[in-house]
Amino acid sequence: MRGTIRFLLGETERTISGLSPAMTVLEWLRTEARACGTKEGCAEGDCGACTVVLGEVTDGRLRYRAVNACILFLPALDGRQLLTVEHLRGPDGALHPVQQALVEQHASQCGFCTPGFVMSLFALYHAGAGVDRQAVLEALAGNLCRCTGYRPIVDAALATCGGPPAGRFADAAEATAARLLALDSGEALAVTHETGRYLAPRTLDQLDGLMQTWPDATVLAGGTDVGLWVTKQHRALPTVIALEQVAGLAGVSETDGVLSIGAGVTYEDALAVLNGHWPEFGRMLRRLGSRQIRNRGTIGGNVANASPIGDTPPALIALGATLVLRSSGGQRRIAAEDFFLGYRKTALAKGEYLAGIEIPLPATGQLFAVYKVSKRFEQDISAVCGAFAITLAGGKVASARIAYGGMAAVPKRCTETEASLIGQDWTQDSVAAAMAVLDGELTPISDMRASEAYRSLVARNLLLRFHLETAQETTAAVRLTEVAA
C-alpha cells in the first residue's frame, strides 16, 4: 500500500505525506498551499464559498466536477486534479470566459462568494452540455450570495455556458487525462499519521480484509456527513476506510428486472437512471443536496449512515429495495425496512458493510411518488419525507408500500396502512380510511424542524396528495384510451 497522496494542483504534480488524513482540502489550501482564493463560509458544504473543482478520468475522458473543499478530506485528492480560482487565469493574465462574463455582468460586490461561483460555473462550462436558466439555477443552487443578487450571475452563466468548451483547459484535456492515468499505480492508499489512518482499498477483497482488521473503522463514502464530524464536532477519526476507489462498488446495472447500484455510486451518477425509471425520485435527489454535494455524496452512504432524516431510505423502502451486505465471510441480503434498528443503529454486523442496493424495476401499473417537506426548497433537512408505491388492477389497489422518514428515530414502513388499502378502490374514501389508520401507526416527534402535530398532519396529507395526483393521472389515461379506441 502507498503512503503518499499524489495529485495535480493545477498543472503541478504534488506529493503529500506527513499530514493528518482528516485535514480538509480547504484547510490545506489556505494554510499549506497558501491558495487563499477559496473561502470558508459555513464549513458544512452549504454556502459554496469553498467550491473547488476536481478533475478525474471517467470512461477514458477528463471530467470536471465542482465539490465542497470544506468537507473533503485531503487523501480524496489522490489521483485527481485540483483546480481553484487561482488556476483559471491564463499565462498572459487573461481571465477564463466565466470570469470575464462575471466582470461584464457586474456580478460581484464584496467578492467573498465569487470564487465559489466561478468554480461552479467553470465546471458547468466544461461539461459542454446545453444549458437553460433552470440548468444554471440547478448548477448554482449550492452557492449563496448575500449582496450581489443572483440575476447578473445567472446572466453571466447563460452568456458563456452551454456550448463546446474552449481555451487552454479544453485543449489540454487529453494530456491532463494521460497525466492522471500515469499517477495511478493501482496501489491501495494507506496514509498514516499520529492523528489517525486513512485506508483506500482498490478491490472488494482488500476492503473485506481491512474491515476484518478494523471492524470499528469509520467507513467513508462521499464524506458529506462525516466531514461535518470533523469540522463541526471536532471528532477524531482514528481509522477511516474510504470506499470511493473500490471498483466493485462503483457500478450501476440492470439485470433480470432489477436495478443494482453500488454503494460507492454518487447521487449525480445515479441520478439519470433513477430519474428515467422514477422521475419523482430524480426530483427529490435534486433537492437533497447541491451539485457539489451530489458529486460526492452517495445513496449507499445515505442509507448506511442511518440518519433518521436521510431522504433516500423512504423511497427505497417504498420501492421494495434490497440491501446487499458484505464481509470477509460472504454476503447477505436484507430488506431495506429491516436495516434500521434504532437511532443510527443498523443490522450491520462487525466487519460488515453495505455493498449495494437492488431495486425492482417498475411493474406495469406501478404509481410512485416521494415528497420532501422542508423549510427551504433546496438543500434542507426534511421535516417529513413520504414515499408511496402502489399498483392498480381494475381500479383497485393490488399492492401498496408506504414509508416515511424524518418522523422519528428510524424510517418507518406503514404496513397497517398498506393493508387497509389493498383490495380497495383507489378512491378518496378509501384513502380517507387509510389516513385514519396511518394516525395510529406513526409516532412522530417534536424537534426544531417541526412539531409532532405538524408531522402527523403532513404525513396524512401527503398520502392524500399522492391519491389526488395519481387518481388524476389514472383518469387521464383512461380517457386517452377511450379516445384512441
C-alpha positions as CSV (number, residue, x, y, z in Angstrom):
1,M,0.0,0.0,0.0
2,R,1.2,3.5,-0.8
3,G,1.5,6.1,1.9
4,T,1.7,9.3,-0.1
5,I,-1.0,11.4,-1.8
6,R,-0.3,12.2,-5.4
7,F,-2.3,14.7,-7.4
8,L,-2.1,17.6,-9.8
9,L,-2.5,21.1,-8.2
10,G,-3.4,23.0,-11.3
11,E,-0.7,21.8,-13.7
12,T,1.8,21.0,-11.0
13,E,2.3,17.4,-9.7
14,R,2.2,17.3,-5.9
15,T,3.1,14.6,-3.4
16,I,2.0,14.9,0.2
17,S,2.8,13.0,3.3
18,G,3.1,13.7,7.0
19,L,-0.3,15.5,7.3
20,S,-3.4,14.4,9.1
21,P,-5.6,12.4,6.8
22,A,-8.6,14.2,8.4
23,M,-7.3,17.6,7.2
24,T,-9.8,19.2,4.8
25,V,-8.8,20.3,1.4
26,L,-9.9,23.8,2.3
27,E,-7.6,23.9,5.4
28,W,-4.7,22.6,3.3
29,L,-5.2,25.2,0.6
30,R,-5.3,28.1,2.9
31,T,-2.6,27.0,5.4
32,E,-0.2,24.9,3.5
33,A,-0.6,25.8,-0.2
34,R,-1.3,29.4,0.6
35,A,-4.0,29.5,-2.0
36,C,-6.5,31.7,-0.2
37,G,-8.9,32.5,-3.0
38,T,-11.0,29.6,-1.8
39,K,-13.1,30.8,1.2
40,E,-14.7,29.3,4.3
41,G,-18.2,30.4,4.9
42,C,-20.2,27.6,6.7
43,A,-17.7,24.7,7.0
44,E,-20.6,22.3,6.3
45,G,-21.0,22.2,2.5
46,D,-23.9,24.6,2.3
47,C,-22.8,28.1,1.2
48,G,-20.4,27.2,-1.7
49,A,-17.7,29.7,-0.8
50,C,-15.2,26.9,-0.7
51,T,-16.1,25.4,-4.0
52,V,-13.2,23.9,-6.0
53,V,-13.2,21.6,-9.0
54,L,-11.8,18.1,-9.2
55,G,-10.7,16.6,-12.5
56,E,-10.8,12.9,-12.9
57,V,-10.7,10.4,-15.7
58,T,-14.1,8.7,-16.3
59,D,-14.7,6.3,-19.2
60,G,-11.4,7.5,-20.7
61,R,-12.0,11.2,-20.7
62,L,-11.4,14.0,-18.3
63,R,-14.4,15.1,-16.3
64,Y,-14.5,18.2,-14.1
65,R,-16.8,18.3,-11.0
66,A,-17.5,21.0,-8.5
67,V,-17.1,19.9,-4.9
68,N,-17.0,21.5,-1.4
69,A,-13.4,21.7,-0.2
70,C,-14.6,22.4,3.4
71,I,-15.8,18.8,4.0
72,L,-13.4,17.0,1.6
73,F,-10.5,15.2,3.2
74,L,-7.1,15.6,1.8
75,P,-6.5,12.0,0.7
76,A,-9.5,12.2,-1.6
77,L,-7.3,14.3,-3.9
78,D,-5.2,11.2,-4.7
79,G,-5.1,10.6,-8.5
80,R,-7.1,13.7,-9.3
81,Q,-6.5,17.2,-10.5
82,L,-7.4,20.0,-8.1
83,L,-8.4,23.4,-9.6
84,T,-9.0,26.6,-7.6
85,V,-9.8,30.1,-8.7
86,E,-6.1,30.9,-8.8
87,H,-5.6,28.4,-11.6
88,L,-8.1,29.9,-14.0
89,R,-6.1,33.0,-15.1
90,G,-4.1,32.3,-18.3
91,P,-0.3,32.8,-18.5
92,D,-0.9,36.1,-20.2
93,G,-3.3,37.2,-17.4
94,A,-6.4,36.6,-19.4
95,L,-9.5,35.6,-17.4
96,H,-11.4,32.4,-18.0
97,P,-14.6,33.0,-20.0
98,V,-16.8,32.6,-17.0
99,Q,-14.7,35.1,-15.0
100,Q,-14.8,37.6,-17.8
101,A,-18.6,37.2,-18.1
102,L,-19.0,37.8,-14.3
103,V,-17.0,41.1,-14.8
104,E,-19.0,42.2,-17.8
105,Q,-22.3,41.5,-16.0
106,H,-21.2,43.3,-12.8
107,A,-21.8,40.0,-10.9
108,S,-19.7,40.7,-7.8
109,Q,-19.8,43.1,-4.9
110,C,-17.9,42.1,-1.8
111,G,-16.5,39.1,-3.7
112,F,-16.3,36.7,-0.8
113,C,-18.6,34.2,-2.5
114,T,-17.3,35.0,-6.0
115,P,-14.5,32.3,-6.2
116,G,-17.1,29.6,-5.4
117,F,-19.4,30.9,-8.1
118,V,-16.5,31.0,-10.5
119,M,-15.6,27.4,-9.9
120,S,-19.2,26.1,-10.1
121,L,-19.5,28.0,-13.4
122,F,-16.2,26.6,-14.6
123,A,-17.5,23.0,-14.1
124,L,-20.7,23.9,-15.9
125,Y,-18.8,25.5,-18.7
126,H,-16.6,22.5,-19.2
127,A,-19.5,20.0,-19.0
128,G,-20.2,21.1,-22.6
129,A,-23.9,20.4,-22.3
130,G,-26.7,22.7,-23.4
131,V,-28.0,24.9,-20.6
132,D,-31.1,27.0,-20.0
133,R,-32.0,29.1,-17.0
134,Q,-33.2,26.1,-15.0
135,A,-29.9,24.2,-15.6
136,V,-28.0,27.2,-14.5
137,L,-30.0,27.6,-11.3
138,E,-29.5,23.9,-10.5
139,A,-25.7,24.2,-11.1
140,L,-25.6,27.3,-8.7
141,A,-28.0,26.0,-6.1
142,G,-25.1,25.3,-3.8
143,N,-23.6,28.8,-4.0
144,L,-25.1,31.5,-1.8
145,C,-24.6,35.3,-2.2
146,R,-25.6,37.9,0.3
147,C,-25.0,41.1,-1.6
148,T,-24.8,40.9,-5.4
149,G,-28.1,39.1,-6.1
150,Y,-28.3,36.2,-8.5
151,R,-29.6,37.8,-11.7
152,P,-26.2,39.1,-13.0
153,I,-24.5,35.8,-12.0
154,V,-27.2,33.8,-13.9
155,D,-26.8,36.1,-16.9
156,A,-23.1,35.5,-16.9
157,A,-23.7,31.8,-16.9
158,L,-26.2,32.0,-19.7
159,A,-23.8,34.1,-21.7
160,T,-20.9,31.6,-21.6
161,C,-22.0,28.1,-20.7
162,G,-23.8,25.7,-23.0
163,G,-21.6,25.3,-26.0
164,P,-18.4,23.2,-26.6
165,P,-15.8,24.3,-24.1
166,A,-12.8,26.2,-25.5
167,G,-9.5,27.5,-24.2
168,R,-6.4,26.0,-22.6
169,F,-8.2,23.7,-20.2
170,A,-10.2,22.1,-23.1
171,D,-7.1,22.0,-25.2
172,A,-5.1,20.2,-22.5
173,A,-7.9,17.8,-21.5
174,E,-6.4,14.8,-23.3
175,A,-2.9,15.5,-21.9
176,T,-4.2,16.1,-18.4
177,A,-6.1,12.8,-18.5
178,A,-2.9,11.0,-19.5
179,R,-1.0,12.6,-16.6
180,L,-3.7,11.5,-14.2
181,L,-3.7,7.9,-15.5
182,A,0.1,7.9,-15.1
183,L,-0.3,8.9,-11.5
184,D,-2.4,5.8,-10.8
185,S,-0.2,2.9,-9.9
186,G,-3.1,0.7,-9.0
187,E,-2.0,0.5,-5.4
188,A,-4.2,0.9,-2.4
189,L,-3.7,4.1,-0.4
190,A,-2.7,3.9,3.3
191,V,-2.0,7.3,4.8
192,T,-0.9,7.1,8.4
193,H,-0.3,9.9,10.9
194,E,-0.3,10.3,14.7
195,T,-3.9,11.5,14.5
196,G,-5.2,8.5,12.5
197,R,-5.0,6.4,9.4
198,Y,-6.8,6.7,6.1
199,L,-7.1,3.4,4.1
200,A,-8.4,3.4,0.5
201,P,-8.6,-0.1,-0.9
202,R,-9.0,-0.7,-4.6
203,T,-10.7,-4.1,-4.6
204,L,-13.5,-5.8,-2.7
205,D,-11.1,-8.4,-1.3
206,Q,-8.9,-5.7,0.0
207,L,-11.9,-3.9,1.5
208,D,-13.1,-7.2,3.1
209,G,-9.6,-7.7,4.7
210,L,-9.4,-4.1,6.1
211,M,-12.9,-4.4,7.5
212,Q,-12.0,-7.6,9.3
213,T,-8.8,-6.0,10.7
214,W,-10.5,-2.7,11.7
215,P,-14.2,-3.5,12.2
216,D,-14.8,-0.3,14.2
217,A,-13.3,1.9,11.4
218,T,-15.3,4.9,10.1
219,V,-16.5,3.8,6.6
220,L,-16.3,6.8,4.3
221,A,-18.1,7.1,1.0
222,G,-18.6,10.7,-0.1
223,G,-18.0,12.3,3.3
224,T,-20.8,14.8,3.0
225,D,-21.9,13.9,6.6
226,V,-18.7,12.5,8.0
227,G,-16.8,15.7,7.1
228,L,-19.1,17.6,9.5
229,W,-18.0,15.3,12.3
230,V,-14.6,16.9,11.9
231,T,-15.4,20.5,11.0
232,K,-18.4,20.9,13.4
233,Q,-18.0,18.3,16.1
234,H,-14.2,18.2,16.1
235,R,-14.3,14.4,16.4
236,A,-11.2,12.3,16.0
237,L,-11.3,9.6,13.3
238,P,-8.7,7.0,14.3
239,T,-9.2,4.8,11.3
240,V,-11.0,5.7,8.1
241,I,-11.7,3.2,5.3
242,A,-12.7,5.0,2.1
243,L,-14.8,3.3,-0.5
244,E,-14.5,5.6,-3.5
245,Q,-11.6,3.7,-5.1
246,V,-13.2,0.3,-4.8
247,A,-14.1,-0.7,-8.4
248,G,-16.6,-3.3,-7.3
249,L,-18.8,-0.6,-5.6
250,A,-18.9,1.8,-8.5
251,G,-21.3,0.2,-10.9
252,V,-24.9,0.7,-12.0
253,S,-26.6,-2.1,-13.9
254,E,-30.0,-3.6,-14.8
255,T,-30.4,-7.3,-14.8
256,D,-33.5,-9.5,-14.7
257,G,-35.8,-6.6,-13.8
258,V,-33.6,-5.3,-11.0
259,L,-31.6,-2.1,-10.9
260,S,-28.3,-2.5,-8.9
261,I,-26.5,0.5,-7.6
262,G,-23.1,0.1,-5.9
263,A,-22.6,1.7,-2.5
264,G,-19.9,3.9,-4.0
265,V,-22.0,5.4,-6.7
266,T,-22.6,9.1,-6.2
267,Y,-26.0,10.8,-6.3
268,E,-25.1,12.6,-9.5
269,D,-24.0,9.4,-11.3
270,A,-27.2,7.6,-10.2
271,L,-29.5,10.5,-11.0
272,A,-30.1,9.8,-14.7
273,V,-31.1,6.2,-14.3
274,L,-33.3,6.8,-11.3
275,N,-34.9,9.7,-13.0
276,G,-35.5,7.5,-16.0
277,H,-37.5,4.9,-14.1
278,W,-38.9,7.1,-11.3
279,P,-38.9,10.8,-12.2
280,E,-40.2,11.7,-8.7
281,F,-37.1,10.0,-7.2
282,G,-34.9,12.1,-9.5
283,R,-36.7,15.4,-8.5
284,M,-36.2,14.6,-4.9
285,L,-32.5,13.9,-5.4
286,R,-32.1,17.3,-7.0
287,R,-33.5,18.8,-3.8
288,L,-31.5,16.6,-1.4
289,G,-28.3,18.5,-2.0
290,S,-26.4,20.9,-4.3
291,R,-24.4,19.8,-7.3
292,Q,-21.3,19.9,-5.1
293,I,-22.9,17.5,-2.6
294,R,-24.3,15.2,-5.3
295,N,-20.9,15.0,-6.9
296,R,-19.5,13.5,-3.7
297,G,-22.4,12.0,-1.6
298,T,-23.7,8.5,-2.3
299,I,-27.0,6.8,-1.9
300,G,-25.2,4.0,-0.1
301,G,-23.8,6.4,2.4
302,N,-27.2,8.0,2.9
303,V,-28.5,4.6,3.8
304,A,-25.6,3.2,5.9
305,N,-25.3,6.4,7.8
306,A,-28.8,5.5,9.3
307,S,-29.7,9.1,10.0
308,P,-33.4,9.4,10.6
309,I,-33.5,12.4,8.3
310,G,-32.0,10.6,5.3
311,D,-34.2,11.2,2.3
312,T,-33.4,8.1,0.2
313,P,-34.5,5.3,2.7
314,P,-38.2,6.1,2.5
315,A,-38.1,6.0,-1.3
316,L,-36.1,2.8,-1.3
317,I,-38.4,1.1,1.2
318,A,-41.5,2.1,-0.8
319,L,-39.9,0.6,-3.9
320,G,-39.1,-2.7,-2.2
321,A,-35.4,-2.3,-2.3
322,T,-33.0,-4.9,-1.0
323,L,-29.6,-4.1,0.6
324,V,-26.6,-6.2,-0.1
325,L,-24.3,-6.6,2.9
326,R,-20.8,-8.0,2.6
327,S,-17.9,-9.0,4.7
328,S,-15.0,-11.4,4.5
329,G,-17.4,-14.2,5.3
330,G,-19.6,-13.6,2.3
331,Q,-22.6,-11.5,1.6
332,R,-26.3,-11.5,2.5
333,R,-29.4,-9.6,1.5
334,I,-31.8,-7.7,3.7
335,A,-35.0,-5.8,3.0
336,A,-34.4,-2.0,3.3
337,E,-37.0,-1.6,6.0
338,D,-35.3,-4.2,8.2
339,F,-31.9,-2.5,8.0
340,F,-32.7,0.3,10.5
341,L,-32.9,-0.9,14.1
342,G,-32.7,2.4,16.1
343,Y,-31.2,5.8,16.1
344,R,-28.1,5.4,13.8
345,K,-28.2,1.7,14.6
346,T,-28.3,-0.8,11.7
347,A,-28.3,-4.5,11.1
348,L,-24.7,-4.4,10.0
349,A,-22.5,-6.9,11.9
350,K,-18.9,-6.3,12.9
351,G,-16.7,-6.1,9.9
352,E,-19.7,-5.9,7.5
353,Y,-20.5,-3.1,5.1
354,L,-23.2,-2.1,2.7
355,A,-22.0,-3.1,-0.8
356,G,-25.0,-2.3,-2.9
357,I,-28.7,-1.6,-3.4
358,E,-31.1,-3.6,-5.5
359,I,-34.4,-2.0,-6.6
360,P,-37.0,-3.9,-8.6
361,L,-37.8,-2.1,-11.8
362,P,-41.3,-0.6,-12.1
363,A,-44.0,-3.2,-12.6
364,T,-46.8,-2.5,-15.1
365,G,-49.3,-0.1,-13.4
366,Q,-47.0,1.0,-10.6
367,L,-47.6,4.5,-9.3
368,F,-44.8,6.1,-7.3
369,A,-44.1,9.4,-5.7
370,V,-41.8,10.7,-3.0
371,Y,-42.3,14.1,-1.3
372,K,-39.8,16.1,0.7
373,V,-41.2,18.7,3.0
374,S,-38.7,21.2,4.4
375,K,-38.4,24.9,5.2
376,R,-36.2,25.6,2.3
377,F,-36.9,24.1,-1.1
378,E,-33.3,23.1,-1.8
379,Q,-30.5,21.7,0.4
380,D,-32.5,21.5,3.6
381,I,-33.2,18.7,6.0
382,S,-36.7,17.2,5.8
383,A,-39.3,17.7,8.4
384,V,-41.2,14.9,6.7
385,C,-40.3,12.7,3.8
386,G,-43.1,10.4,2.5
387,A,-42.8,7.8,-0.3
388,F,-45.6,5.8,-1.9
389,A,-45.7,3.0,-4.4
390,I,-49.0,1.3,-5.4
391,T,-50.1,-0.9,-8.3
392,L,-53.7,-0.9,-9.6
393,A,-55.7,-3.6,-11.2
394,G,-59.1,-2.8,-12.4
395,G,-59.2,0.4,-10.4
396,K,-58.4,-1.5,-7.2
397,V,-55.2,-1.4,-5.2
398,A,-53.4,-4.6,-5.9
399,S,-50.3,-3.8,-3.8
400,A,-49.1,-0.9,-1.7
401,R,-45.9,0.2,0.0
402,I,-45.8,3.4,2.1
403,A,-42.8,4.7,4.1
404,Y,-41.9,7.9,6.0
405,G,-38.7,9.5,7.1
406,G,-37.8,12.4,9.3
407,M,-40.6,11.5,11.7
408,A,-38.8,9.5,14.4
409,A,-35.6,7.6,15.1
410,V,-35.9,5.3,12.0
411,P,-37.6,5.4,8.7
412,K,-41.0,3.7,9.0
413,R,-42.8,1.4,6.7
414,C,-46.5,1.6,7.3
415,T,-47.8,-2.0,6.8
416,E,-51.1,-1.5,8.5
417,T,-52.0,1.5,6.3
418,E,-50.9,-0.5,3.3
419,A,-53.2,-3.4,4.3
420,S,-56.1,-1.1,4.7
421,L,-55.7,0.0,1.1
422,I,-55.1,-3.4,-0.6
423,G,-58.2,-4.7,-2.4
424,Q,-60.0,-1.3,-2.1
425,D,-61.0,1.0,-4.9
426,W,-58.4,3.8,-5.4
427,T,-60.8,6.5,-4.2
428,Q,-60.8,9.4,-1.8
429,D,-63.0,7.5,0.6
430,S,-60.6,4.5,0.8
431,V,-57.7,6.9,1.2
432,A,-59.5,8.8,4.0
433,A,-60.0,5.5,5.8
434,A,-56.3,4.7,5.3
435,M,-55.3,8.1,6.7
436,A,-57.1,7.2,10.0
437,V,-55.1,4.0,10.2
438,L,-51.9,6.0,9.5
439,D,-52.6,8.2,12.5
440,G,-52.3,5.1,14.8
441,E,-49.3,3.7,13.0
442,L,-46.9,6.7,13.2
443,T,-45.4,8.2,16.4
444,P,-43.8,11.4,15.2
445,I,-41.5,13.5,17.4
446,S,-41.3,17.2,18.0
447,D,-38.0,19.0,17.4
448,M,-36.5,22.2,15.9
449,R,-37.8,21.3,12.5
450,A,-41.4,20.5,13.2
451,S,-43.9,19.6,16.0
452,E,-45.5,16.2,16.4
453,A,-48.8,17.6,15.4
454,Y,-47.4,19.2,12.2
455,R,-45.6,16.0,11.2
456,S,-48.8,13.9,11.8
457,L,-50.9,16.3,9.7
458,V,-48.3,16.5,6.9
459,A,-48.0,12.7,6.8
460,R,-51.7,12.3,6.4
461,N,-51.9,15.0,3.7
462,L,-49.0,13.5,1.7
463,L,-51.0,10.3,1.3
464,L,-54.0,12.3,0.2
465,R,-51.8,14.3,-2.2
466,F,-50.5,11.1,-3.7
467,H,-54.0,9.9,-4.3
468,L,-55.1,13.2,-5.8
469,E,-52.2,13.3,-8.2
470,T,-52.3,9.7,-9.2
471,A,-56.1,9.5,-9.5
472,Q,-55.9,12.4,-12.0
473,E,-53.2,10.5,-13.9
474,T,-55.2,7.3,-14.0
475,T,-58.4,9.1,-15.1
476,A,-56.5,10.9,-17.8
477,A,-55.0,7.6,-19.0
478,V,-58.5,6.0,-19.2
479,R,-59.8,9.0,-21.2
480,L,-56.9,8.8,-23.6
481,T,-57.5,5.1,-24.1
482,E,-61.2,5.7,-24.7
483,V,-60.4,8.4,-27.3
484,A,-57.9,6.3,-29.0
485,A,-60.4,3.4,-29.3
